[in-house]
Amino acid sequence: MNTLELDTCGHLCPFPLIEAKKAIETLATGDVLVIKYDCAQATENIPRWAAEAGHEVTDFEQIGDAQWRMEIKKG
């Protein structure tokens, strides 16, 4: 299992979601994408997209006042 780290802090929505979609395409099934972001909208948009695309959010945490970290396992 490989892990890809993606830091989109400072990017306005919808760019964290767009970058997550691009990044996960480079991964094999079972690999993990770790994305850090500071766009509040992405806390809803990224998990929704992941579920619809057949991926699994395995970890989600707030790491700062307005920063989050999410792990997505490619399905």
C-alpha positions in Angstrom: 0.0 0.0 0.0 1.3 3.4 -1.0 0.5 6.8 0.5 0.4 10.1 -1.4 0.4 13.3 0.6 -1.3 16.3 -0.9 -1.2 19.8 0.7 -3.8 22.2 -0.8 -3.7 24.7 2.0 -4.1 28.2 0.6 -6.2 27.0 -2.3 -9.8 28.2 -2.5 -12.6 25.8 -3.2 -13.1 23.9 -5.4 -9.4 23.4 -6.0 -8.8 21.0 -3.0 -11.5 18.7 -4.5 -10.1 19.0 -8.0 -6.6 18.2 -6.9 -7.8 15.3 -4.8 -9.6 13.8 -7.9 -6.4 14.2 -10.0 -4.2 12.7 -7.3 -6.3 9.7 -6.6 -6.3 8.7 -10.3 -2.5 8.2 -10.0 -3.0 5.6 -7.1 -3.7 1.9 -7.3 -6.8 0.4 -5.5 -6.1 0.2 -1.8 -3.5 3.0 -1.8 -4.2 6.1 0.4 -4.4 9.8 -0.4 -3.7 12.1 2.6 -5.0 15.6 1.8 -4.5 18.7 4.0 -6.7 21.7 3.2 -8.1 24.9 4.7 -11.3 25.3 2.7 -14.3 24.7 4.9 -16.5 23.6 2.0 -14.1 20.7 1.3 -15.1 19.1 4.6 -18.4 18.2 3.0 -17.4 18.1 -0.7 -14.4 15.7 -0.5 -16.2 13.0 1.6 -19.3 13.2 -0.6 -17.2 12.8 -3.7 -15.1 9.9 -2.2 -18.3 8.0 -1.3 -19.9 8.5 -4.7 -16.6 7.4 -6.4 -16.3 4.3 -4.3 -13.5 5.4 -2.1 -13.4 5.2 1.8 -12.5 8.1 4.1 -10.5 6.3 6.8 -9.4 9.3 8.9 -10.5 12.9 9.3 -9.3 15.4 11.8 -9.1 19.1 12.3 -5.4 20.1 12.6 -5.7 23.8 13.1 -8.2 26.6 13.6 -9.2 26.3 9.9 -7.2 23.3 8.7 -8.2 19.7 8.2 -6.5 16.4 7.3 -8.3 13.6 5.6 -7.2 10.1 4.6 -8.9 8.5 1.6 -8.4 4.8 0.7 -8.9 4.3 -3.1 -11.7 1.8 -3.8 
